[in-house]
Amino acid sequence: MIHFSKVYKQGSNPTNEDAYVENQKRKLFAVIDGATGLGGLPGKIAAETIQHRFCMGKTEESLVDIIRKGNIDLAERTEQELGRKMEEITKEKRSTCGIAAVQLQETYMEYAQSGDCMIFVRYLDGGIQALSYDHVMRLDEKAISDLYASITNRCDPTVSKETFQQIYQEEKEKIVPTLVENRKKLNTVEGYSIMDGTAEAMEFLNYGRIPLQQMEKILLLTDGMQLHKVEEDVWKETANYAMEYGIECLLHEVVQQEESDIYLQKYPRFKHADDKTGILLKFG
């Protein structure tokens, strides 16, 4: 028997670009994090396209087969939206999404991951294993560092909220070239994996299978669920917190951190609050 819990909360942007899959009959679960193109297509397109393919998947299809078909669907949708072939659409303009997905079989679990969505498992002895690595974070950290160095040079402790927001928007525009360069690295060995409708997306997809021996819990998270300002391994601490206290408590903690830092200075980040989705499975 599997005990299931989920959190799903929109961030500070007008549209929630996260999505999730909960198919308890097929024991198929996923969290999906859409990423809007820089001046391009909304990330919601990619997230919903992949989500739809998961919901249409047939029993005999493997997890990777479902994702491959979803990636083809995304290419078709992207070409329809922009009226051009995929190879003519620059990487920063595409609608993309990260995924963290698992499908449970009798004795083993299939998993697949891309982007900065994460998968963790905990065993009965308390040991936690990460099945994914966040390659996006190391690129974002440089851009965020540059952004807040510039903001700090222009702000003093007494700055008003309105003035801070104006300065923030002005300085964020200056790092757009850095963000474009980061997007150009998607699905390359120098960058990170992401679902974008291209063949390269499947080449860089992280996937595999592991036995269910002594497995106690499985955790799927989008990056909006990540704890802020952790000195050591931030994802390890986040996973430990969720496994110990549950994803509802993790969501509450992250939201509290963000609400205590409306100026985005204590916990530097690109936006006040990212979309947040998490799934925790526990074997009973």
Residue, then its C-alpha position, 0 to 999 in steps of 0.5 A: m500500500i502506498h500513502f500519497s501526499k501532495v502540495y501544489k501552490q502558485g508563486s508570485n507570477p500571474t500564471n502557475e507554470d507547475a503541473y503534476v501527475e497523480n495516477q495511483k492506479r498505474k502507480l505513476f507520479a510526476v512533478i513538472d516545472g514549466a520555464t517561459g522563454l526569454g521573450g518567447l513561449p510561456g512555460k505553461i505550454a510545455a508543462e501542460t503538454i507533458q502532463h497531458r501525455f502522461c495522462m494519455g500513456k498506455t499501460e504497456e508503455s515505459l516511463v521513457d516512452i511516455i516522455r519521448k512522445g510528450n517531447i514530440d507533442l511539445a515540438e508540434r505545439t511549439e511549431q504551431e504556436l510560432g509558425r516555424k520549425m524547431e531548428e529555426i527557433t532559438k533555445e531562449k524562445r522555446s517553452t521548456c519544462g523540467i520533470a521528475a517522474v516515477q513509475l512503480q512496478e512490482t519489484y522496482m521503480e522506473y524514474a526520469q528527471s530533467g531540469d531542476c526538478m528532483i527525485f529522492v528516496r529514503y530507506l528504512d535505515g534512514g539513508i537518503q539517496a538522490l536520483s538527480y542532480d540540479h545542473v540549473m542551480r550552478l548557472d542561476e547562482k552566478a546570475i543571481s550573484d551578479l544581480y544582487a551585487s548590482i542591487t546592493n551598490r544602489c540600495d541602502p537599508t532605508v530604501s522603500k519597497e517601491t524604490f527597491q522594486q524599481i532598482y530590481q527591475e532595472e538591474k534584472e534587465k542588465i543580466v538578460p544577456t547572461l540568462v540568454e547565454n545560460r539558455k543556449k547551454l540547455n541540453t549540452v554537456e556544458g549546461y543542463s537537461i530540459m524538455d524542449g521538443t528536440a531530440e537532444a532533450m531525450e539524449f540528456l534525460n536522466y533515467g533508470r530503474i532501481p529496486l524497491q528493496q527496503m525503500e520507505k519513501i519517495l520524494l518528487l519536488t520542483d525547485g520552488m520547494q527548495l529551502h532558502k539560504v542553506e549553507e551546506d547542500v541545499w537539496k540534501e537539507t530540503a529532502n531531509y526536512a521533507m522526509e522527516y516532517g512531510i511536504e506540507c511542513l516543507l511548503h509552510e517553511v519555504v513560504q514563511q522564508e519568502e514572506s519574511d523577505i519581501y525585499l529579496q535580500k535575505y534570500p537572494r532569488f529571481k522572484h519573490a515566490d516560485d511555483k511549488t509542487g511536491i509529491l511524497l510517497k510512503f510505503g505502508 
